């Protein structure tokens, strides 16, 4: 059975709901001095605000060694009602970014990538400085998760339509994060 492994257990991909497929609840990097995300209360507030706008899940991409605080994630997920996928990896030195609308145009337009294969990440990295300021630190010093649903989603819907944006925010993350996991006896399904 294909499942998405969250910090609270496995669940069917369709139960992710609207997914912020790349964000950071906690982050501490010398390359981003002064922009650290270390406060659990700020992460909790971000998740609550995201949930209030219809968000269902977040993929927390802070890699090993950059203050990911993995032990805090299950409690935050339970308290907020937002499913958290704890992705990991090693940090890439290069910092790249672009605007979401430009990326969609490039991928789905020029390069003809099927829309069901697209997941947007680092939505707060944009050549548009005003967009970046609107996204950053939206709730109690948090990373800006509500921006995805409050500001970016309506802009994307105008550009490519509501149906496609819904698929990008729900079906695509489920396909990307779903896997046929081996049962080890350690994981459990979320009920």
N, CA, C and O of each residue as an XYZ file, in Angstrom:
764
protein
N       0.844     -1.186      0.000
C       0.000      0.000      0.000
C       0.885      1.244      0.000
O       1.822      1.356      0.790
N       0.573      2.167     -0.892
C       1.298      3.433     -0.940
C       0.858      4.296      0.222
O      -0.335      4.449      0.484
N       1.839      4.864      0.919
C       1.561      5.712      2.079
C       2.582      6.839      2.139
O       3.690      6.734      1.612
N       2.183      7.906      2.788
C       3.092      9.005      3.095
C       3.487      8.837      4.559
O       2.629      8.715      5.433
N       4.775      8.833      4.813
C       5.274      8.669      6.176
C       5.357     10.046      6.837
O       6.185     10.878      6.464
N       4.484     10.271      7.825
C       4.496     11.530      8.573
C       5.130     11.270      9.941
O       5.438     10.130     10.289
N       5.317     12.337     10.702
C       5.923     12.189     12.031
C       4.982     11.486     12.998
O       5.409     11.073     14.076
N       3.712     11.340     12.635
C       2.750     10.632     13.476
C       2.408      9.246     12.951
O       1.644      8.514     13.580
N       2.966      8.883     11.806
C       2.702      7.576     11.221
C       2.342      7.694      9.756
O       2.336      8.787      9.190
N       2.043      6.566      9.154
C       1.738      6.504      7.731
C       0.282      6.860      7.469
O      -0.596      6.567      8.281
N       0.033      7.500      6.320
C      -1.339      7.764      5.922
C      -1.437      7.712      4.406
O      -0.438      7.913      3.714
N      -2.622      7.446      3.884
C      -2.800      7.429      2.434
C      -2.511      8.810      1.852
O      -2.846      9.815      2.478
N      -1.897      8.885      0.668
C      -1.547     10.176      0.073
C      -2.712     11.157     -0.017
O      -2.525     12.361      0.160
N      -3.910     10.650     -0.290
C      -5.060     11.548     -0.432
C      -5.446     12.241      0.876
O      -6.217     13.200      0.861
N      -4.914     11.761      2.014
C      -5.209     12.389      3.308
C      -4.269     13.550      3.634
O      -4.403     14.158      4.696
N      -3.318     13.875      2.745
C      -2.452     15.029      2.986
C      -3.235     16.339      2.953
O      -2.890     17.286      3.660
N      -4.284     16.397      2.139
C      -4.993     17.659      1.957
C      -4.098     18.653      1.237
O      -3.184     18.265      0.510
N      -4.363     19.925      1.441
C      -3.532     20.958      0.833
C      -2.173     20.918      1.512
O      -2.070     21.023      2.735
N      -1.134     20.765      0.704
C       0.210     20.523      1.231
C       1.179     21.647      0.874
O       1.300     22.028     -0.290
N       1.851     22.163      1.867
C       3.013     23.030      1.647
C       4.165     22.045      1.490
O       4.680     21.520      2.477
N       4.565     21.798      0.255
C       5.468     20.697     -0.055
C       6.938     20.986      0.220
O       7.780     20.105      0.044
N       7.259     22.196      0.647
C       8.647     22.498      1.005
C       8.665     23.728      1.894
O       8.452     24.848      1.432
N       8.919     23.506      3.168
C       9.015     24.623      4.097
C       9.932     24.240      5.239
O      10.455     23.126      5.287
N      10.121     25.172      6.159
C      11.001     24.952      7.306
C      10.314     25.444      8.566
O       9.982     26.625      8.674
N      10.100     24.549      9.516
C       9.594     24.949     10.829
C      10.740     25.424     11.713
O      10.579     26.335     12.525
N      11.888     24.800     11.544
C      13.100     25.156     12.280
C      14.253     25.194     11.290
O      14.311     24.391     10.359
N      15.172     26.133     11.497
C      16.331     26.245     10.621
C      17.356     27.151     11.280
O      17.014     28.196     11.833
N      18.594     26.745     11.217
C      19.687     27.564     11.733
C      20.889     27.335     10.830
O      21.477     26.254     10.825
N      21.252     28.365     10.063
C      22.351     28.249      9.119
C      23.246     29.478      9.213
O      22.749     30.603      9.269
N      24.565     29.275      9.230
C      25.463     30.425      9.233
C      25.305     31.295      7.987
O      25.629     32.482      8.016
N      24.810     30.714      6.895
C      24.600     31.487      5.667
C      23.369     32.380      5.748
O      23.192     33.280      4.927
N      22.515     32.126      6.746
C      21.293     32.921      6.907
C      21.264     33.552      8.299
O      20.250     33.494      8.994
N      22.368     34.142      8.691
C      22.470     34.755     10.023
C      21.362     35.782     10.221
O      21.097     36.617      9.357
N      20.725     35.695     11.383
C      19.628     36.597     11.703
C      18.278     36.122     11.208
O      17.260     36.748     11.504
N      18.246     35.033     10.464
C      16.987     34.507      9.944
C      16.645     33.145     10.538
O      15.866     32.389      9.957
N      17.223     32.834     11.685
C      17.022     31.526     12.301
C      15.563     31.309     12.682
O      14.852     32.240     13.058
N      15.146     30.075     12.575
C      13.816     29.647     13.023
C      14.059     28.640     14.133
O      14.315     27.465     13.869
N      13.981     29.094     15.360
C      14.326     28.231     16.494
C      13.211     28.067     17.518
O      13.293     27.189     18.376
N      12.190     28.881     17.447
C      11.184     28.939     18.505
C      10.010     28.005     18.240
O       9.302     28.177     17.248
N       9.790     27.021     19.107
C       8.633     26.144     18.932
C       7.302     26.901     18.920
O       6.389     26.524     18.184
N       7.178     27.967     19.728
C       5.913     28.717     19.733
C       5.658     29.370     18.366
O       4.506     29.474     17.943
N       6.710     29.808     17.676
C       6.540     30.395     16.348
C       6.140     29.323     15.342
O       5.283     29.563     14.491
N       6.747     28.150     15.428
C       6.382     27.043     14.539
C       4.929     26.640     14.766
O       4.193     26.393     13.811
N       4.518     26.574     16.032
C       3.135     26.217     16.374
C       2.164     27.248     15.791
O       1.129     26.880     15.235
N       2.491     28.524     15.917
C       1.629     29.580     15.388
C       1.534     29.505     13.866
O       0.457     29.701     13.304
N       2.641     29.225     13.203
C       2.631     29.078     11.745
C       1.720     27.935     11.315
O       0.898     28.088     10.412
N       1.874     26.795     11.968
C       1.046     25.640     11.619
C      -0.430     25.929     11.871
O      -1.279     25.545     11.067
N      -0.746     26.601     12.977
C      -2.143     26.928     13.286
C      -2.713     27.879     12.238
O      -3.850     27.702     11.799
N      -1.940     28.883     11.833
C      -2.405     29.830     10.816
C      -2.580     29.132      9.465
O      -3.542     29.396      8.743
N      -1.654     28.250      9.136
C      -1.749     27.480      7.893
C      -3.009     26.610      7.916
O      -3.741     26.549      6.928
N      -3.259     25.945      9.034
C      -4.444     25.097      9.191
C      -5.729     25.921      9.060
O      -6.691     25.491      8.424
N      -5.732     27.105      9.669
C      -6.919     27.963      9.630
C      -7.275     28.394      8.209
O      -8.434     28.696      7.923
N      -6.294     28.424      7.329
C      -6.532     28.796      5.932
C      -6.809     27.590      5.044
O      -6.932     27.730      3.828
N      -6.908     26.392      5.651
C      -7.230     25.188      4.890
C      -6.059     24.262      4.640
O      -6.207     23.260      3.941
N      -4.886     24.578      5.200
C      -3.724     23.718      5.026
C      -3.878     22.409      5.768
O      -4.424     22.380      6.871
N      -3.403     21.322      5.175
C      -3.526     20.008      5.793
C      -2.211     19.355      6.140
O      -2.145     18.541      7.060
N      -1.135     19.710      5.397
C       0.151     19.058      5.647
C       1.301     19.965      5.206
O       1.145     20.851      4.365
N       2.457     19.705      5.810
C       3.675     20.457      5.513
C       4.829     19.471      5.418
O       4.985     18.604      6.279
N       5.632     19.602      4.380
C       6.885     18.846      4.304
C       7.971     19.749      4.874
O       8.303     20.783      4.295
N       8.515     19.347      6.009
C       9.527     20.113      6.740
C      10.883     19.668      6.230
O      11.328     18.566      6.550
N      11.557     20.510      5.434
C      12.755     20.116      4.692
C      14.067     20.524      5.339
O      15.104     20.459      4.680
N      14.070     20.935      6.583
C      15.347     21.315      7.196
C      16.249     20.093      7.276
O      15.885     19.091      7.890
N      17.431     20.170      6.657
C      18.311     19.003      6.646
C      19.066     18.811      7.952
O      19.143     19.706      8.794
N      19.609     17.639      8.086
C      20.443     17.281      9.220
C      21.534     18.323      9.401
O      22.150     18.760      8.428
N      21.774     18.721     10.642
C      22.840     19.656     10.952
C      22.445     21.123     10.909
O      23.264     21.996     11.197
N      21.200     21.401     10.554
C      20.764     22.793     10.491
C      19.609     23.081     11.449
O      18.744     23.909     11.161
N      19.602     22.395     12.581
C      18.626     22.695     13.628
C      17.219     22.231     13.338
O      16.262     22.956     13.609
N      17.071     21.031     12.788
C      15.746     20.552     12.369
C      14.789     20.231     13.505
O      13.579     20.196     13.284
N      15.286     19.997     14.711
C      14.468     19.750     15.904
C      13.418     18.658     15.671
O      12.238     18.848     15.966
N      13.849     17.545     15.152
C      12.940     16.447     14.804
C      12.109     15.979     15.994
O      10.964     15.567     15.808
N      12.640     16.029     17.192
C      11.903     15.566     18.374
C      10.689     16.447     18.678
O       9.751     15.990     19.332
N      10.688     17.687     18.220
C       9.554     18.594     18.459
C       8.422     18.415     17.450
O       7.296     18.842     17.704
N       8.708     17.793     16.315
C       7.732     17.741     15.229
C       6.462     16.948     15.545
O       5.380     17.412     15.185
N       6.527     15.775     16.199
C       5.272     15.059     16.486
C       4.320     15.869     17.375
O       3.116     15.903     17.123
N       4.848     16.509     18.394
C       3.997     17.307     19.287
C       3.351     18.460     18.510
O       2.156     18.719     18.654
N       4.140     19.141     17.695
C       3.596     20.251     16.910
C       2.530     19.772     15.928
O       1.530     20.458     15.716
N       2.734     18.612     15.334
C       1.747     18.067     14.415
C       0.443     17.749     15.146
O      -0.640     18.102     14.679
N       0.556     17.080     16.296
C      -0.649     16.749     17.085
C      -1.388     18.011     17.513
O      -2.607     18.095     17.367
N      -0.663     18.989     18.039
C      -1.287     20.207     18.564
C      -1.951     21.043     17.478
O      -2.983     21.669     17.721
N      -1.371     21.058     16.291
C      -1.885     21.918     15.222
C      -2.923     21.240     14.337
O      -3.729     21.914     13.696
N      -2.907     19.902     14.299
C      -3.778     19.193     13.376
C      -3.253     19.169     11.955
O      -3.968     18.762     11.039
N      -2.009     19.602     11.754
C      -1.369     19.586     10.440
C      -0.423     18.395     10.386
O       0.415     18.228     11.273
N      -0.550     17.562      9.349
C       0.367     16.444      9.165
C       1.739     16.990      8.772
O       1.828     17.870      7.916
N       2.802     16.483      9.381
C       4.152     16.944      9.077
C       4.961     15.781      8.520
O       5.067     14.726      9.147
N       5.524     15.985      7.345
C       6.452     15.034      6.736
C       7.848     15.567      7.031
O       8.170     16.696      6.662
N       8.675     14.769      7.689
C      10.023     15.214      8.056
C      11.022     14.704      7.033
O      11.625     13.645      7.206
N      11.185     15.466      5.973
C      12.186     15.121      4.963
C      13.562     15.481      5.523
O      13.665     16.243      6.484
N      14.587     14.947      4.936
C      15.944     15.265      5.393
C      16.920     15.093      4.252
O      16.538     14.788      3.122
N      18.164     15.290      4.560
C      19.222     15.184      3.571
C      20.374     16.046      4.022
O      20.388     16.542      5.149
N      21.331     16.223      3.155
C      22.449     17.105      3.454
C      22.237     18.416      2.726
O      21.687     18.440      1.626
N      22.669     19.497      3.331
C      22.442     20.817      2.760
C      23.318     21.056      1.540
O      24.510     20.752      1.545
N      22.716     21.600      0.508
C      23.456     21.962     -0.697
C      24.008     23.364     -0.491
O      23.292     24.239     -0.004
N      25.235     23.589     -0.843
C      25.871     24.883     -0.600
C      25.269     25.998     -1.429
O      25.125     27.122     -0.947
N      24.922     25.705     -2.654
C      24.377     26.750     -3.527
C      22.957     27.098     -3.107
O      22.165     26.207     -2.800
N      22.636     28.356     -3.091
C      21.291     28.815     -2.766
C      20.653     29.343     -4.046
O      21.033     30.403     -4.542
N      19.707     28.618     -4.566
C      19.061     28.992     -5.811
C      17.607     29.335     -5.538
O      17.028     28.816     -4.584
N      17.009     30.185     -6.337
C      15.608     30.503     -6.154
C      15.051     31.224     -7.359
O      15.796     31.778     -8.167
N      13.735     31.211     -7.473
C      13.069     31.890     -8.571
C      11.627     32.106     -8.165
O      11.189     31.617     -7.123
N      10.891     32.833     -8.980
C       9.487     33.070     -8.704
C       8.639     31.891     -9.115
O       8.892     31.272    -10.149
N       7.630     31.570     -8.314
C       6.785     30.402     -8.574
C       6.100     30.477     -9.930
O       6.042     29.477    -10.646
N       5.579     31.642    -10.296
C       4.886     31.743    -11.581
C       5.850     31.548    -12.744
O       5.494     30.934    -13.749
N       7.066     32.067    -12.612
C       8.072     31.865    -13.661
C       8.449     30.394    -13.781
O       8.622     29.876    -14.884
N       8.576     29.724    -12.628
C       8.937     28.307    -12.635
C       7.822     27.486    -13.279
O       8.100     26.594    -14.081
N       6.566     27.774    -12.940
C       5.451     27.051    -13.556
C       5.426     27.268    -15.065
O       5.194     26.331    -15.829
N       5.663     28.495    -15.487
C       5.681     28.792    -16.915
C       6.793     28.007    -17.617
O       6.575     27.433    -18.684
N       7.958     27.987    -17.026
C       9.080     27.259    -17.608
C       8.791     25.759    -17.669
O       8.918     25.134    -18.722
N       8.397     25.185    -16.513
C       8.208     23.734    -16.453
C       7.026     23.261    -17.293
O       7.183     22.414    -18.172
N       5.841     23.811    -17.021
C       4.631     23.315    -17.678
C       4.446     23.897    -19.076
O       3.797     23.282    -19.923
N       5.008     25.072    -19.321
C       4.891     25.693    -20.635
C       6.012     25.268    -21.554
O       5.848     24.373    -22.383
N       7.151     25.914    -21.402
C       8.290     25.666    -22.291
C       8.766     24.223    -22.305
O       8.970     23.647    -23.373
N       8.944     23.634    -21.127
C       9.522     22.288    -21.042
C       8.471     21.181    -21.096
O       8.823     20.002    -21.139
N       7.183     21.543    -21.095
C       6.073     20.605    -21.209
C       6.090     19.499    -20.152
O       5.731     18.355    -20.429
N       6.516     19.860    -18.933
C       6.447     18.909    -17.821
C       4.973     18.769    -17.451
O       4.292     19.779    -17.269
N       4.465     17.540    -17.335
C       3.056     17.383    -16.961
C       2.787     18.022    -15.589
O       3.555     17.808    -14.651
N       1.719     18.791    -15.469
C       1.434     19.486    -14.203
C       1.353     18.566    -12.991
O       1.654     18.995    -11.877
N       0.948     17.292    -13.184
C       0.842     16.395    -12.032
C       2.212     15.990    -11.487
O       2.284     15.296    -10.473
N       3.285     16.401    -12.129
C       4.647     16.105    -11.658
C       5.309     17.316    -10.997
O       6.491     17.262    -10.658
N       4.564     18.404    -10.811
C       5.140     19.646    -10.298
C       4.811     19.837     -8.817
O       3.654     19.740     -8.408
N       5.837     20.107     -8.031
C       5.685     20.511     -6.632
C       6.480     21.796     -6.468
O       7.650     21.864     -6.844
N       5.841     22.811     -5.906
C       6.522     24.083     -5.703
C       7.184     24.105     -4.331
O       6.584     23.683     -3.343
N       8.416     24.592     -4.269
C       9.136     24.725     -3.014
C       9.818     26.072     -2.946
O      10.009     26.742     -3.961
N      10.184     26.461     -1.735
C      10.816     27.760     -1.494
C      10.011     28.881     -2.132
O      10.529     29.678     -2.915
N       8.738     28.923     -1.780
C       7.854     29.920     -2.359
C       8.212     31.330     -1.914
O       7.808     32.304     -2.550
N       8.966     31.446     -0.827
C       9.326     32.782     -0.368
C      10.623     33.271     -0.992
O      11.108     34.342     -0.626
N      11.201     32.516     -1.928
C      12.380     32.978     -2.672
C      11.912     33.457     -4.016
O      11.454     32.669     -4.843
N      12.024     34.724     -4.234
C      11.493     35.301     -5.453
C      12.285     36.543     -5.812
O      12.752     37.254     -4.922
N      12.445     36.817     -7.098
C      13.084     38.065     -7.485
C      12.233     39.282     -7.128
O      12.734     40.406     -7.145
N      10.961     39.077     -6.806
C      10.055     40.155     -6.417
C      10.231     40.412     -4.918
O       9.706     39.663     -4.094
N      10.970     41.474     -4.561
C      11.268     41.777     -3.163
C      10.030     41.979     -2.309
O      10.018     41.581     -1.145
N       8.977     42.595     -2.865
C       7.773     42.808     -2.065
C       7.099     41.475     -1.759
O       6.544     41.305     -0.673
N       7.136     40.520     -2.701
C       6.564     39.196     -2.456
C       7.322     38.497     -1.338
O       6.720     37.860     -0.474
N       8.645     38.618     -1.355
C       9.464     37.983     -0.326
C       9.149     38.559      1.053
O       9.031     37.811      2.024
N       9.015     39.869      1.144
C       8.713     40.488      2.446
C       7.338     40.061      2.948
O       7.154     39.881      4.152
N       6.371     39.896      2.049
C       5.037     39.466      2.449
C       5.052     38.036      2.977
O       4.301     37.699      3.892
N       5.898     37.208      2.407
C       5.935     35.799      2.782
C       6.701     35.562      4.068
O       6.341     34.683      4.851
N       7.743     36.327      4.295
C       8.672     36.041      5.388
C       8.058     36.328      6.747
O       7.377     37.337      6.931
N       8.302     35.439      7.691
C       7.979     35.648      9.099
C       6.554     36.142      9.311
O       6.343     37.198      9.909
N       5.598     35.401      8.836
C       4.225     35.886      8.841
C       3.546     35.842     10.194
O       2.707     36.698     10.474
N       3.871     34.884     11.044
C       3.171     34.735     12.314
C       4.197     34.532     13.416
O       4.955     33.563     13.378
N       4.235     35.411     14.381
C       5.128     35.258     15.539
C       6.558     34.895     15.159
O       7.184     34.084     15.842
N       7.079     35.466     14.102
C       8.449     35.169     13.698
C       8.599     33.856     12.974
O       9.720     33.374     12.816
N       7.499     33.253     12.524
C       7.565     31.979     11.818
C       7.946     32.159     10.356
O       8.144     33.286      9.901
N       8.050     31.058      9.615
C       8.579     31.115      8.260
C       7.646     31.638      7.175
O       8.115     31.901      6.068
N       6.385     31.799      7.425
C       5.506     32.350      6.393
C       4.620     31.350      5.692
O       4.241     31.575      4.542
N       4.275     30.252      6.340
C       3.465     29.217      5.696
C       2.101     29.701      5.213
O       1.666     29.274      4.143
N       1.406     30.566      5.942
C       0.095     31.004      5.452
C       0.155     31.743      4.120
O      -0.857     31.833      3.425
N       1.312     32.270      3.754
C       1.466     32.984      2.495
C       1.053     32.115      1.310
O       0.459     32.613      0.353
N       1.360     30.836      1.367
C       1.012     29.916      0.290
C      -0.476     29.978     -0.023
O      -0.866     30.043     -1.189
N      -1.307     29.959      1.011
C      -2.756     29.906      0.798
C      -3.400     31.283      0.761
O      -4.404     31.477      0.075
N      -2.846     32.229      1.480
C      -3.441     33.566      1.557
C      -3.102     34.410      0.333
O      -3.966     35.132     -0.166
N      -1.865     34.339     -0.164
C      -1.421     35.236     -1.221
C      -1.079     34.519     -2.536
O      -1.525     34.937     -3.604
N      -0.302     33.457     -2.459
C       0.173     32.831     -3.686
C      -0.918     32.028     -4.388
O      -1.048     32.105     -5.610
N      -1.701     31.260     -3.637
C      -2.731     30.438     -4.272
C      -3.670     31.266     -5.154
O      -3.910     30.879     -6.297
N      -4.210     32.391     -4.668
C      -5.094     33.179     -5.549
C      -4.396     33.676     -6.816
O      -5.013     33.730     -7.880
N      -3.120     34.038     -6.712
C      -2.382     34.493     -7.897
C      -2.204     33.352     -8.892
O      -2.355     33.544    -10.098
N      -1.883     32.170     -8.387
C      -1.733     31.015     -9.266
C      -3.053     30.644     -9.924
O      -3.085     30.291    -11.103
N      -4.157     30.723     -9.155
C      -5.472     30.391     -9.714
C      -5.828     31.314    -10.868
O      -6.413     30.880    -11.860
N      -5.472     32.599    -10.735
C      -5.723     33.531    -11.842
C      -4.888     33.177    -13.065
O      -5.335     33.345    -14.200
N      -3.677     32.686    -12.831
C      -2.763     32.388    -13.934
C      -3.068     31.065    -14.620
O      -3.020     30.990    -15.848
N      -3.381     30.014    -13.855
C      -3.525     28.687    -14.461
C      -4.847     27.988    -14.143
O      -5.105     26.900    -14.657
N      -5.679     28.591    -13.311
C      -6.979     28.010    -12.999
C      -7.017     27.284    -11.664
O      -6.023     26.719    -11.209
N      -8.193     27.316    -11.051
C      -8.392     26.737     -9.721
C      -8.160     25.228     -9.699
O      -7.541     24.708     -8.770
N      -8.657     24.520    -10.721
C      -8.531     23.057    -10.742
C      -7.062     22.621    -10.762
O      -6.669     21.721    -10.020
N      -6.267     23.253    -11.602
C      -4.854     22.893    -11.688
C      -4.119     23.218    -10.384
O      -3.298     22.424     -9.925
N      -4.404     24.360     -9.794
C      -3.746     24.729     -8.538
C      -4.130     23.750     -7.430
O      -3.277     23.368     -6.628
N      -5.386     23.341     -7.372
C      -5.804     22.352     -6.377
C      -5.030     21.053     -6.567
O      -4.587     20.445     -5.593
N      -4.866     20.630     -7.804
C      -4.096     19.407     -8.063
C      -2.634     19.583     -7.663
O      -2.031     18.671     -7.096
N      -2.061     20.751     -7.956
C      -0.663     21.012     -7.596
C      -0.477     20.964     -6.082
O       0.547     20.482     -5.598
N      -1.456     21.456     -5.339
C      -1.325     21.542     -3.873
C      -1.799     20.299     -3.133
O      -1.557     20.174     -1.932
N      -2.465     19.381     -3.818
C      -2.966     18.191     -3.119
C      -2.449     16.893     -3.740
O      -1.767     16.115     -3.074
N      -2.770     16.659     -5.003
C      -2.401     15.389     -5.635
C      -0.899     15.247     -5.849
O      -0.337     14.183     -5.587
N      -0.244     16.300     -6.321
C       1.191     16.196     -6.613
C       2.020     15.851     -5.379
O       2.860     14.955     -5.459
N       1.824     16.518     -4.241
C       2.600     16.121     -3.059
C       2.324     14.681     -2.635
O       3.238     13.970     -2.217
N       1.074     14.249     -2.739
C       0.757     12.866     -2.379
C       1.511     11.872     -3.235
O       2.016     10.866     -2.736
N       1.587     12.154     -4.529
C       2.346     11.286     -5.432
C       3.841     11.350     -5.131
O       4.528     10.328     -5.159
N       4.339     12.542     -4.846
C       5.774     12.705     -4.612
C       6.221     12.064     -3.302
O       7.288     11.453     -3.248
N       5.427     12.194     -2.259
C       5.833     11.711     -0.935
C       5.344     10.303     -0.620
O       5.790      9.691      0.350
N       4.429      9.788     -1.436
C       3.923      8.438     -1.205
C       4.928      7.384     -1.653
O       5.615      7.554     -2.660
N       5.003      6.317     -0.908
C       5.911      5.209     -1.236
C       5.320      3.921     -0.694
O       4.461      3.937      0.188
N       5.786      2.823     -1.225
C       5.411      1.509     -0.693
C       6.468      1.137      0.343
O       7.496      0.543      0.016
N       6.196      1.498      1.597
C       7.154      1.312      2.689
C       7.195     -0.129      3.135
O       6.165     -0.802      3.166
N       8.357     -0.601      3.475
C       8.472     -1.914      4.108
C       7.956     -1.796      5.528
O       8.231     -0.815      6.219
N       7.223     -2.775      5.949
C       6.719     -2.774      7.320
C       7.824     -3.268      8.248
O       8.311     -4.391      8.112
N       8.210     -2.410      9.194
C       9.256     -2.794     10.126
C       8.719     -2.996     11.534
O       9.457     -3.387     12.438
N       7.446     -2.731     11.713
C       6.858     -2.829     13.031
C       7.003     -1.537     13.806
O       6.392     -1.380     14.863
N       7.814     -0.594     13.294
C       8.020      0.667     13.990
C       7.032      1.731     13.559
O       6.693      2.609     14.352
N       6.560      1.675     12.318
C       5.634      2.701     11.846
C       4.212      2.241     12.117
O       3.934      1.053     12.280
N       3.333      3.216     12.157
C       1.921      2.914     12.346
C       1.125      3.862     11.490
O       1.619      4.920     11.098
N      -0.099      3.493     11.196
C      -0.941      4.369     10.402
C      -1.584      5.399     11.285
O      -1.918      5.129     12.439
N      -1.759      6.598     10.731
C      -2.453      7.657     11.423
C      -3.948      7.411     11.259
O      -4.415      7.136     10.154
N      -4.685      7.505     12.331
C      -6.135      7.299     12.245
C      -6.879      8.607     12.299
O      -8.108      8.621     12.239
